[in-house]
């Protein structure tokens, strides 16, 4: 009888779990509404995928398009990033009451996905598939809809290829347009009107020199001017251009020297040149505006950081940070906003618990980046390690994907800040890769707010 009861409970639990993964047509429509449109993507590769020249751990950028099909009973997605491209068809399976997806990528990697609404703005998924050589792959995770659909994150809780567990998947998609095809939203004449004005892009060349490019569109004439970091003019030209539309949805900019896909919105100009050569979308131009209009997001969501925090821990040496063993350390973490509330500077100070001797300092800042449309972090420590990354905000959890370069080489890692309550912060560093090799996680640090 006892065994029969156990079996019955297991079957009941399994049935409930399966039921939790069913969906309604209305839930499918809600998911489709969030996923259709055009998005730019930031993707960190978790595997050396076939036909990708980039390798595991590399960051690539691209475009994702979702378009409704079959009178709204399905939607079709294409995703182009780096040298890779994939196609997916999502639909509602009435017989199983499930949202399902079938997909294939160039090179022959294929997969099937079952999806369900886990909670508001969170859609669970379970994937099975294989590489072109027959190696199996499987994973589970979540699509998370952020900021009213302006950003979508693809996160895995577990992903394996063959018998190997991969790094966590965390791809980010930033909405460019609610429409999957520009032609249905605006004509070429309307696009031409939206292009007018001055656009600015900043980057570093292969010598590490800062370059600012100003693009001015007047009618059907483009003027490009490049300036160095001392604001001296480096080069410039003025040429006429033409607008075209390819496949009914891609905007094409053409002049006597270049031909590329592009799009503009209220604040940014996006463009992709030769995918096989550039491997990614170029940094976006931002529209020149009054300064008060350029940064509407500021530090919203990061206010939890502000204040003085203290904790202690016994660290283990980390490759890439040149840490030394100093026994138990006290940590003082001080964060302050600037007067406009647009940037927060911080100092992380580690001192020996027994003597008070300061052994390590970290100084940096966090801010909203209009160009990347996300919060960014940058810091340097007293050993000369320089680190930068992006921050994703979740309720009571802040997730940083960041990388650094120091005396011991390059590394990347995930930093998680958890806030169990308003006066507690838990700092964790995981998923570390140093010079291409997996490294140990850091010792977690629990900090308390100092009044």
N, C-alpha and C positions, 0 to 999 in steps of 0.2 A: 504493500500500500504506500509506503514511504517513497519507493522508487517511482511508482505511478504518479504520485503527487508532484515529485520533482520534475518528471517528464512533462506533466500537464502545465506546470508553471513556466518551464522553458518554452513550450510551444506557445503559451499565451504571451510571454515576453517577446518572442520572435514575431508573433502576429501584430502586436502593438507597434513594435519597431518598424515593421513593413508598412503598417498603416500610416505612420508618421511621415513616410516618404512618398505618399500619394499626393496628388494635386487636383485642383479643379480647373475648369476652362478659364474661370475668372483669374485664378492665380497665374496661369500661363500668360494671359493677356497683360497682367501686371509686370511679369518678368520680361515679356517681349517689349513693352513700352520702355523699360529701363535700358534694354540692350540694343535697341535699334537706334541708328544715327551714325555719326562719324566721330571717331576718337583718335587722338594721338597716344602712343604707348611708350612706356618705359619698361623694358623687359630684361631681367638678369637671367642668363641661361643657367639651367640646373643640370645640363647634360651636353656632351659634344654631339649635338643633333646632326643626322645625315644632311649633307648639302649646306651646312652652315660653316662658313669660313671662320666665324667667331667661335670661341671655345667656352667651356664651362666657367662660369663666374663673370664673363664679359657682359657689359650692359649694351643693349641695342635699342634702337628707337624705330618707330614705324607708325602705320595707320591701320585702324580697324574700322570696318564698315558693317553695319547691320541693317538689313532691308526686309520689310514685311513681304511675305509671299502667300499664295493660296488664300487670298481674301482674308488675311489675318490669322489663318490657322497655323502658320509657321513663320519662321524668319530665317534668312540666310546671312551668314557672316563670312567675310573675307578678312584676313589679317596678313599684312605684309610688313616684315621687320628684318633689317639686315638683308642677308641673302635668302631668307626663308619666306615662304608664303603658305597659307593654309586656307581651307574652306570648311565651313561647318553648316549643317542644316539642323535647326531646332524645331520641334513640333510637339503637339499634345497627343499622346497615345490613349485613345478613349478606352481601349480594352483593358489596359493596365492602370488607367488613371494616373499616368506619369508624364512629366516633362522629360523628353529625351533628345539626344543630340548624336549625330554621326559626323565624324570629321576625318579629313585626310590632309597631309602636308606634302610639299614637294620632296621627292626622295622615297615616298611610300609609307611613312609612318601613319598609322590609322588608329582610330579610337571610337568608342561608344561611351556616352555619359548619361546617367540618370540624375535628374535634378528635382529639388523640392524646396518649398518655403520653410526654412528653419525658424525664422522669426522675422519681425519687421526689418526689411532691407537686407536680410541675410538669406542667401539661397545655397543650400547644401548641394554637393555633387559627389558622385562616385564614378570613377573612370576605369575602364579596362581597354587595353589595346595592345599594339605590338609595333616594334621597329621593323623596317623592311627586311631585316635578316631573320625575323621570326622571334626575336627576344621579346618576352612579354613585358608589359608595363601596367601598373595599376596605381590608383591614388584616390584620396578623398580630400575634400576641402570645402571652401565657401567662396561664392561671389558676394562681395559686400558693396552695396550701393551707398555712396557718400554724397553729402552736400546736395541733396535733392536731385541726384542723378548726374551732377557735373563731373564726378569721378567714380570709377568702378575699380575695385581691387579684386584680383584673383589670387587666392591664398590656398595653399595645401596644408592639411594636418598630417598627411603621410603620403609619400610618393616613392615607389620603387620601380626600378628598371632591372629586369632579371632578378637576381638575388641581392642587388645593391640598393640601399636606401639613399635617395638623393638629398640634396639640400632643400629646405623648404621653398616652395614656389611662392613668389610674391610679385606679380605683374600689376602695373598701374596703367589705367586708361583714363585720359582726360578728354571730356567731351568738347568737340569742336562745333558740332551742329546737331540739332535734334533730327535733322533730315539726313537720310543715307545718301541721297543724290542731290547735288546742288541745283540741277535743272528744275526740280519740283519746288524748290524754295525761292529761287530768284533767277532772273534772266542774266545773260551776259552783260546787258546794259546796267542792271542793278549791281552786279559784281564790280563792273568798271567804276561805278560811282563810289562804292565802298573802298576801293583801292586808293583813292585820291588822298594826298597829304604826305607827311614825312614819317618815315619808319626808321628805327634805329636797332642795330644788332651789335653786340660786343662779344669778342672771343679772344683767345690767345693763339698766335701762329705757332709753327713748329719750332721757333726759336724761343718760345715763352714770352713773346712781346705782346702787349695788349693792343688790340686793333678795334676801332669803332667805325662801323660802316653806316652811313646815312643814305637811305633810299628815298628819293623824292619822286612822286608820281604826279605829273601835270598833264591831263588829257591822256594821250597815247604816247607820252614821252617819259622815259625813266632816266633820272640822273643819279649816279652812284659816286659817292666820295668816301675815301678811307682816310682815317686819321690815326696817328700813333698815340702812345700814352702821354706824350707832351702836347697833344692837340695840334701837331703839325700835319698838314695835308701830305699823304703818301702817294695817292693816285686818284684818278677820277675819270668819268666818262659820261656822255649823254647819248642815248640811242632811242629810236622809235621802237615800239613793240606791238604785238598783236595778241588777241585773246582767242582761244579756241576751247571747245568742249569735246572730250573724247569719251566714247562709250556711254554718252548721255549723262555722265555724272562727274567726270574729272575735269577740273579747270586746268588749262595749259597756258603758260606764259611763254611767248616766243619772241626773241629778237635776233639780230644777225649773228649773235655769238652763242646763245644758250636756248634750251628748250626744256621746261620742267613743269611738274605738277605743283599746284599751289592752292592756297585758300586764305581768306582773310576773315576776321570777325571784328568786333568793336575795338579790340585792344591789340591783336596780334596778327602777324603775317607769317604763314607756315609755307615751307617749300621743300620738295624732295627732288634731288637731281638723279643721276645715274645710280640705281639701286645696287648694281653689281660693283660699282667703284666706291660709292660713299658709305654703303652699309647702313646708313641711318638718315633720319631727317636732320637737316641743318638746324642750328639754333634759331628760334623764332625771332623775327623783328618785333619790336613793340611800337605801337603808335605813339608819336610824340604828342603829349597832352599837358595840361596844367598839372603840376606835381601833386596837387591835392586829390586828383582823380586816379592816380596810377596805382595806389596801393590801398585797396578797400578791405583787405583781409587782416592785415597787421598781425597781432599776436593772439587772435581769438583762439581759444582752446589751450594755449600754453600758459595761462595765468597760474595754473597749479604749480609751476616751477618757482614762481617769484617768492623770495624770502630767504631765510637762513636755515640750513639743514645740517645735522650732525649725525655721524654714525661711526662704527668701527668694524674692522674685518682683518683677517689674516690672509694676505694675497698669496697667490702662487705666480711665479714668473710667467709672463706672456710673451711669446715670440712676436717681434715687431714693435713692442713697447719698451724694450730694454729695462724691464722691471728688475729690481733686486730684492732679495729676501731681507725684510727688516722686522720680522715678527709682527705683532699686532699693531695696526695703524689706526689713527683717528682720522676721519674724513670730515672736512668742513666744506660745504657746498653753498655758495652765495650767488643768488640770481637777482638782478635788478633790471627794471625796464627803463628805456630812455624816456624823455619828457613827452614825446609824441606817441609812445606806446607802440612803436613799429619794430623795435629791436630790443632784445634782452641780452645783456652781457653776463657772463658767469665766470666764477673762479672755483676750481676744485682743488683743495689743498690736502695733501696727505702728510701726516706727521707721526713720528714714533710715539706709541702710547706710553712707553716707559720714560722717555727723556723729553718729549715735546719737540725734538729735532724735525724740521721740515725736510722730507725726502723727495717729494714730487709735487709739482704744481701744473695745473691745466687751466688755460685761459681761452675763452672763445665767445661766440655769440650764436643766437638763434634769431631767425627773421623769416618773414614771408617773402618768397621770390616770385614776383609777377611773371618773370620769364618761364620758370618751371611750373608755375601754378601749384606750388606746395611750400610747406615750411622747410627751411634748410638749416643746417648746423655746420659750423666750422670752428676748429680749435687747434691749438698747438700746445704740446707739453714741454716741460723743462728739459727733456732729453732730445728735443728737436723733431719729434714725431708730429707730422702735419696731417690732419684728418678732416674730411668733409663728407656730407651725406644729406639725406632727405628724411623728413619726419612724417609719419602717418598717425593720425589721431583716432583713437577708439575710446569708448567710454571707460574711463579709469585706467587705460593702457595707452602709452605712447610708444610707437615702434620706429626705431631709427635703422635705416640701411646705410652704412657708411664704409668708407675705405680710407687707408692712410699710406703714407710713405715716410720711412724713417731710416735710421742707421742700419737696422737689421733687414730692410727690404720692404716690399709692399704687402699689404694685408687688407682683407675685407671682413666685415662682421655685422651681426645684428645686435643692437642694443635695445633692451626693453625696459621702460620705466613703468612700474605698476604703482597705482595709488589706492591701496585698500581703504584708506580714509583720508580726510583732508590734511592730516598731520603726519602721514607716513608715506615714504617713497621707497620702493624696492628697485635697485639698479642691477640689471643682469646683462651680461655680454655672452652671446652664443653664436653658433654657426661661423666660427672663425676659420679663415683660410689665409695662410701665410706663405708667400712665395709659391703659390699653387698647391700647397699641401694643407690638409685639414689640421687645425690646431685645437688645443684644449679650450674649453669655456673658461671664462673668468669666474672668480669667487663672487657670489652675489653680495651686495651691500644693502643693508636696511638703514635708512636715514629717518630721523625724526625732526619735525619742525622745531626750531629754536625760537621761543617767544622773546 
